Amino acid sequence: MKTIFSVLMILISMSISHSQNDISISLAEKPTNALSDPEHYYLIELNNNSAKQFENLNISIINVSCKDDSGSSKFYKDHSKTNNGSKERKDGKNGYSGSNLDVSVLKKDKVTTIQNLNLNGRSTVVFNIKYARNQSTKLNTANCFEIVVKSSDNEKELSNKLIIEQLIPDPNDFD
């Protein structure tokens, strides 16, 4: 019985350690400006949890559905009322708001664009994700973005996924 228990513990610990990512991505700071402002900056932190060095990492940002199958917000239950204006996604599921936001990956200075990142072993890098509303942005909606770090060939995901829900109110409602 002790042998079976020991083998199970070893298998569990191996699967846990194998499933952990070398790179973790997290939200370091939310925007502090008014929700009705046309631009928002999210400070993102990348931690290399291993001794390996990574070069030419890509930051992948894609739209994902903000809604679950019941039509409620997956991430913030109190924001579910703002998730109207859904349209059909390419995969046939409802929930993507269709808002057209300009998205940029910028250095901490909020000016310089980042194409690829290098990450030394056991180090941390911070950068900004900028979401900007433009003339064609659908108002009174929400967009959800999935951010993940990928290998230089864009084949392998090297980090966990970070989901950010960006609310897009009508600025005229704030007069």
Residue frames relative to the residue before (quaternion, step in Angstrom):
aa qw qx qy qz dx dy dz
M 1.0000 0.0000 0.0000 0.0000 0.00 0.00 0.00
K 0.6481 0.5104 -0.3166 0.4682 3.59 1.00 -0.82
T 0.6317 0.5361 -0.3330 0.4501 3.58 1.04 -0.76
I 0.6532 0.5029 -0.3151 0.4703 3.59 0.93 -0.87
F 0.6490 0.5127 -0.3124 0.4673 3.57 0.96 -0.88
S 0.6513 0.5160 -0.3110 0.4613 3.61 0.94 -0.86
V 0.6554 0.5040 -0.3095 0.4697 3.58 0.93 -0.88
L 0.6475 0.5144 -0.3159 0.4651 3.60 0.96 -0.84
M 0.6519 0.5103 -0.3146 0.4644 3.59 0.94 -0.83
I 0.6452 0.5104 -0.3196 0.4701 3.58 0.97 -0.81
L 0.6639 0.5021 -0.3049 0.4629 3.59 0.92 -0.89
I 0.6489 0.5098 -0.3164 0.4678 3.58 0.96 -0.83
S 0.6849 0.4748 -0.2998 0.4644 3.60 0.83 -0.90
M 0.6328 0.5160 -0.3407 0.4661 3.60 1.06 -0.68
S 0.6718 0.4857 -0.3124 0.4638 3.61 0.91 -0.80
I 0.6319 0.5153 -0.3390 0.4693 3.60 1.03 -0.68
S 0.6991 0.4567 -0.2894 0.4678 3.59 0.81 -0.90
H 0.6431 0.5217 -0.3279 0.4547 3.60 1.07 -0.63
S 0.6997 0.4869 -0.2764 0.4438 3.57 1.04 -0.76
Q 0.5553 0.6005 -0.4075 0.4060 3.61 1.18 -0.22
N 0.4132 -0.7111 0.5167 0.2381 3.54 -1.05 0.80
D 0.5371 -0.6037 0.4810 0.3402 3.53 -1.21 0.57
I 0.7724 0.2471 -0.1220 0.5722 3.58 1.09 -0.72
S 0.1186 -0.7741 0.6174 0.0751 3.55 -0.95 0.89
I 0.1847 -0.7675 0.6089 0.0783 3.53 -1.05 0.88
S 0.0699 0.8052 -0.5834 0.0800 3.56 -0.91 0.91
L 0.5125 -0.6103 0.5091 0.3251 3.52 -1.30 0.40
A 0.2204 -0.8002 0.5481 0.1039 3.58 -0.57 1.17
E 0.8080 -0.0493 0.0692 0.5831 3.57 1.04 -0.74
K 0.3366 -0.7278 0.5686 0.1836 3.53 -0.96 0.99
P 0.6151 -0.5239 0.4104 0.4229 3.60 -1.20 0.30
T 0.2766 -0.7683 0.5563 0.1542 3.56 -1.08 0.72
N 0.5511 0.6114 -0.4043 0.3987 3.59 1.23 -0.15
A 0.7053 -0.4704 0.3318 0.4138 3.55 -1.33 0.26
L 0.5880 -0.6010 0.4235 0.3371 3.55 -1.08 0.77
S 0.6751 0.5070 -0.2912 0.4499 3.60 1.09 -0.67
D 0.4817 0.6595 -0.4465 0.3656 3.64 1.22 -0.15
P 0.5254 -0.6808 0.4139 0.2987 3.61 -1.00 0.74
E 0.7689 0.2744 -0.1672 0.5528 3.62 1.19 -0.38
H 0.0256 -0.7771 0.6289 0.0053 3.53 -1.14 0.77
Y 0.1861 -0.7738 0.6001 0.0798 3.55 -1.06 0.87
Y 0.1277 -0.7594 0.6357 0.0539 3.54 -0.94 1.00
L 0.2781 -0.7467 0.5811 0.1655 3.57 -0.77 1.05
I 0.1244 -0.8072 0.5770 0.0079 3.55 -0.64 1.20
E 0.1816 -0.7848 0.5864 0.0851 3.56 -1.04 0.81
L 0.1426 -0.7591 0.6319 0.0648 3.55 -0.98 0.98
N 0.0822 -0.7841 0.6144 0.0294 3.56 -0.87 0.99
N 0.2470 -0.7238 0.6250 0.1565 3.55 -0.91 0.96
N 0.2103 -0.8213 0.5250 0.0751 3.56 -0.40 1.26
S 0.6857 0.4418 -0.2725 0.5103 3.57 1.27 0.01
A 0.5822 -0.5688 0.4467 0.3715 3.56 -1.32 0.06
K 0.5054 0.6677 -0.4136 0.3574 3.60 1.27 -0.21
Q 0.3192 -0.7008 0.5993 0.2186 3.53 -1.22 0.56
F 0.1610 -0.7777 0.6035 0.0710 3.57 -0.99 0.91
E 0.1067 -0.7993 0.5905 0.0320 3.56 -0.92 0.95
N 0.8545 0.1465 -0.1311 0.4808 3.53 -1.25 0.65
L 0.1795 0.7929 -0.5548 0.1768 3.57 0.87 0.95
N 0.2792 -0.7455 0.5840 0.1589 3.56 -1.11 0.74
I 0.2683 -0.7171 0.6184 0.1772 3.54 -1.08 0.78
S 0.1460 -0.8030 0.5765 0.0400 3.56 -0.49 1.24
I 0.0122 -0.7780 0.6275 -0.0284 3.57 -0.86 1.04
I 0.0742 0.7980 -0.5927 0.0800 3.56 -0.65 1.12
N 0.5133 -0.6045 0.5080 0.3362 3.55 -1.25 0.48
V 0.0227 -0.7654 0.6430 0.0149 3.54 -1.07 0.81
S 0.6367 -0.5364 0.3895 0.3940 3.55 -1.22 0.36
C 0.3394 -0.7288 0.5624 0.1931 3.55 -1.04 0.86
K 0.7162 0.4522 -0.2365 0.4761 3.57 1.24 -0.32
D 0.3797 -0.6732 0.5768 0.2647 3.51 -1.22 0.55
D 0.7604 -0.3949 0.2510 0.4503 3.61 -1.25 -0.04
S 0.6710 0.4936 -0.3077 0.4598 3.61 1.16 -0.52
G 0.5701 -0.6104 0.3765 0.4008 3.60 1.26 -0.11
S 0.5627 0.5872 -0.3903 0.4316 3.60 1.28 0.04
S 0.6164 -0.5365 0.4190 0.3957 3.53 -1.25 0.41
K 0.4398 -0.6997 0.5013 0.2564 3.58 -0.92 0.93
F 0.7895 0.4000 -0.1536 0.4393 3.51 0.98 -0.91
Y 0.8040 0.0815 -0.0155 0.5888 3.59 0.92 -0.88
K 0.3223 -0.7873 0.4918 0.1857 3.56 -0.17 1.27
D 0.6713 0.5102 -0.3138 0.4365 3.62 1.01 -0.69
H 0.6765 0.4667 -0.2984 0.4853 3.62 1.22 -0.19
S 0.3915 0.7646 -0.4613 0.2218 3.59 1.22 -0.05
K 0.6145 0.5618 -0.3576 0.4230 3.62 1.09 -0.55
T 0.6616 0.5093 -0.3186 0.4487 3.62 1.13 -0.49
N 0.6098 0.5885 -0.3485 0.4004 3.58 1.23 -0.25
N 0.3156 0.7332 -0.5455 0.2556 3.59 0.75 0.96
G 0.6761 0.5066 -0.3408 0.4124 3.56 -1.22 0.01
S 0.2775 0.7855 -0.5148 0.2027 3.58 1.12 0.54
K 0.0744 -0.7637 0.6347 0.0914 3.52 -1.22 0.44
E 0.6597 -0.5267 0.3654 0.3922 3.53 -1.24 0.37
R 0.3166 -0.7372 0.5659 0.1899 3.55 -0.92 0.92
K 0.6828 -0.4833 0.3502 0.4215 3.58 -1.25 0.27
D 0.7030 0.4534 -0.2786 0.4719 3.58 1.08 -0.68
G 0.6047 -0.6115 0.3397 0.3808 3.60 1.27 0.19
K 0.6011 0.5542 -0.3697 0.4414 3.60 1.23 -0.12
N 0.4106 -0.6797 0.5441 0.2709 3.56 -1.17 0.59
G 0.5240 0.6715 -0.4489 0.2702 3.56 -1.24 0.25
Y 0.6243 0.4971 -0.3600 0.4832 3.60 1.08 -0.46
S 0.4121 -0.7677 0.4345 0.2280 3.54 -0.56 1.15
G 0.4035 -0.7430 0.4600 0.2712 3.59 1.12 -0.42
S 0.4011 0.7108 -0.4889 0.3082 3.60 1.21 0.19
N 0.3146 -0.7587 0.5491 0.1542 3.51 -0.96 0.94
L 0.0636 0.7971 -0.5933 0.0925 3.59 -0.23 1.27
D 0.3804 -0.6705 0.5803 0.2625 3.55 -1.17 0.63
V 0.0996 -0.8052 0.5846 0.0088 3.57 -0.77 1.08
S 0.0044 -0.7958 0.6048 -0.0315 3.58 -0.92 0.99
V 0.2662 -0.7017 0.6327 0.1910 3.54 -1.24 0.58
L 0.0027 -0.8305 0.5515 -0.0781 3.56 -0.53 1.24
K 0.5669 -0.5587 0.4733 0.3775 3.53 -1.24 0.45
K 0.7273 -0.4419 0.2986 0.4318 3.55 -1.30 0.21
D 0.6104 0.5744 -0.3414 0.4253 3.61 1.19 -0.53
K 0.3860 -0.7616 0.4311 0.2918 3.61 1.36 -0.16
V 0.6383 0.5120 -0.3251 0.4741 3.59 1.25 0.36
T 0.7522 0.4131 -0.2060 0.4702 3.56 0.76 -1.11
T 0.3731 -0.7344 0.5295 0.2028 3.57 -0.79 1.07
I 0.2615 -0.7461 0.5939 0.1492 3.55 -1.09 0.78
Q 0.2336 -0.7601 0.5922 0.1305 3.57 -0.85 0.99
N 0.7822 -0.0491 0.0876 0.6149 3.57 0.84 -1.06
L 0.2784 -0.7570 0.5709 0.1535 3.55 -1.23 0.53
N 0.2047 -0.7115 0.6525 0.1616 3.53 -1.27 0.55
L 0.0771 -0.8061 0.5867 -0.0053 3.54 -0.96 0.88
N 0.3066 -0.7615 0.5486 0.1584 3.56 -0.54 1.22
G 0.6606 -0.5117 0.3779 0.3987 3.54 -1.27 0.38
R 0.8593 0.0345 -0.0772 0.5045 3.55 -1.05 0.92
S 0.5114 0.6297 -0.4256 0.4011 3.57 0.95 0.89
T 0.3092 -0.7274 0.5861 0.1784 3.52 -1.37 0.24
V 0.0761 -0.7630 0.6411 0.0323 3.55 -1.09 0.82
V 0.1335 -0.7715 0.6155 0.0901 3.56 -1.05 0.78
F 0.0426 0.7711 -0.6332 0.0514 3.55 -1.18 0.69
N 0.4314 -0.6953 0.5169 0.2515 3.55 -1.30 0.21
I 0.2011 -0.6895 0.6769 0.1614 3.48 -1.30 0.58
K 0.1405 -0.7937 0.5899 0.0480 3.56 -0.72 1.12
Y 0.0968 -0.7544 0.6480 0.0393 3.53 -0.93 1.03
A 0.0087 -0.8113 0.5836 -0.0346 3.59 -0.71 1.07
R 0.3870 -0.7007 0.5591 0.2157 3.50 -0.99 0.95
N 0.1092 -0.7813 0.6100 0.0745 3.60 -1.03 0.76
Q 0.7719 -0.3832 0.2405 0.4466 3.59 -1.28 -0.02
S 0.7411 0.4096 -0.2346 0.4774 3.61 1.03 -0.70
T 0.4205 0.7121 -0.4701 0.3086 3.61 1.23 0.14
K 0.3914 -0.7072 0.5451 0.2225 3.54 -0.87 1.02
L 0.2996 -0.7844 0.5243 0.1417 3.59 -0.75 1.11
N 0.7987 0.2664 -0.2450 0.4808 3.54 -1.36 0.41
T 0.5443 0.5575 -0.4159 0.4691 3.53 0.97 0.99
A 0.2578 -0.7143 0.6087 0.2297 3.52 -1.33 -0.24
N 0.1596 -0.7481 0.6348 0.1089 3.53 -1.15 0.66
C 0.1755 -0.7563 0.6191 0.1175 3.53 -1.10 0.70
F 0.1299 -0.7947 0.5927 0.0198 3.51 -0.90 1.03
E 0.2280 -0.7458 0.6135 0.1237 3.53 -1.03 0.88
I 0.1022 -0.7903 0.6039 0.0199 3.55 -0.77 1.10
V 0.1011 0.7802 -0.6075 0.1095 3.56 -0.86 1.01
V 0.3840 -0.6920 0.5593 0.2467 3.56 -1.17 0.62
K 0.0966 -0.8026 0.5884 0.0178 3.54 -0.89 1.04
S 0.6231 -0.5277 0.4273 0.3881 3.52 -1.31 0.36
S 0.6999 -0.4945 0.3169 0.4065 3.56 -1.25 0.38
D 0.6992 0.4358 -0.2731 0.4966 3.60 1.12 -0.52
N 0.4461 -0.7257 0.4089 0.3274 3.59 1.38 0.12
E 0.4773 0.6928 -0.4228 0.3370 3.59 1.21 0.35
K 0.8160 0.2478 -0.0889 0.5146 3.56 0.82 -1.00
E 0.3415 -0.7045 0.5831 0.2170 3.56 -0.97 0.92
L 0.1871 -0.8233 0.5323 0.0612 3.55 -0.75 1.09
S 0.7513 0.3170 -0.1944 0.5452 3.58 1.26 -0.14
N 0.6167 -0.4617 0.4583 0.4432 3.48 -1.39 -0.08
K 0.4692 -0.6468 0.5107 0.3172 3.59 -1.28 0.14
L 0.1712 -0.7569 0.6251 0.0838 3.53 -1.02 0.89
I 0.1471 -0.7860 0.5976 0.0584 3.58 -0.78 1.06
I 0.0551 -0.7761 0.6281 0.0131 3.55 -0.93 0.99
E 0.2100 -0.7506 0.6143 0.1229 3.55 -0.93 0.95
Q 0.1323 -0.7913 0.5960 0.0340 3.57 -0.64 1.17
L 0.2368 -0.7699 0.5790 0.1262 3.58 -0.54 1.16
I 0.1439 -0.7933 0.5905 0.0373 3.56 -0.99 0.89
P 0.0538 -0.8304 0.5543 0.0139 3.59 0.13 1.25
D 0.5231 -0.5662 0.5110 0.3804 3.54 -1.31 0.17
P 0.4243 -0.7302 0.4685 0.2593 3.64 -0.56 1.07
N 0.5859 0.5886 -0.3673 0.4188 3.60 1.17 -0.50
D 0.6017 0.5641 -0.3575 0.4381 3.60 1.20 -0.42
F 0.6840 0.4902 -0.2741 0.4656 3.60 1.26 -0.26
D 0.4081 0.7204 -0.4768 0.2951 3.63 1.20 0.28
